């Protein structure tokens, strides 16, 4: 153990540091290098990398990256199981407690904004899905769901994507199970964590994370190259062998496209292009989320080499951990 690791492993140095940002920015590699340097353990906060299997499709860190520091919540949930933010919060909280019991710092790394927000803010007692109620709601038409949500929670009905059936079902389900509007429950998030909303002035959330991003052209090139590499490395066979997937796992970018390819309804070039486009759009949504929902310090990786970025991030992690020692 290095002198720095010994210094940071004291009980008071325990803490959680977030490394967040869009897909394909290089978060995993940076986090592994920083984690190796200070003896930290890493918790995955990617909604699809938590699933077991489909390693290429979900761009899980490679073996060399994972070997640099202990990683948690990667490949732990069967593809047939449903996953949601509250289940992630409970699993991640248990792992954080375990890591802290070993007197080690925690790096939470990922791009699933809602999963990360459950750790910084908690969730206001949002209930698990009810199978019987869910079945009833799934039988309703889109227009029926819209009208029902409008009656139960007009505010959410004005803000939600009314074309997104899954979100409509979940919003109505939460209203019915809790007997409260979803909109009123979201206002409780910051009170659960005992802090203010980071999107608002006067936030009391400590500066305990970094939001990494890249210039658009560079990020899009990285995304396009990664998708092409997935196909060269055998993602088609990976999907062919995957079998049944839960409704949550089925939302993985590229899964439907490759299944269409396997069924002969899409050419290889069309499939690659469609996945590249979907991933680029997803990265844009991630950028919007983190710029609006977090107060983590921004870091433009396009301006730095990998080593320079790792050193910069290491300084921030040290500062955060040292602050907890004060």
Helices and strands as residue ranges (DSSP letters): H 3-8, G 11-13, E 16-21, H 27-38, E 41-44, H 63-66, E 71-72, H 85-101, E 106-110, H 113-121, H 131-138, H 142-152, H 154-159, H 165-178, H 182-186, H 189-193, E 209-213, H 216-232, H 235-240, G 249-251, H 255-262, H 268-293, E 297-300, G 301-303, H 306-325
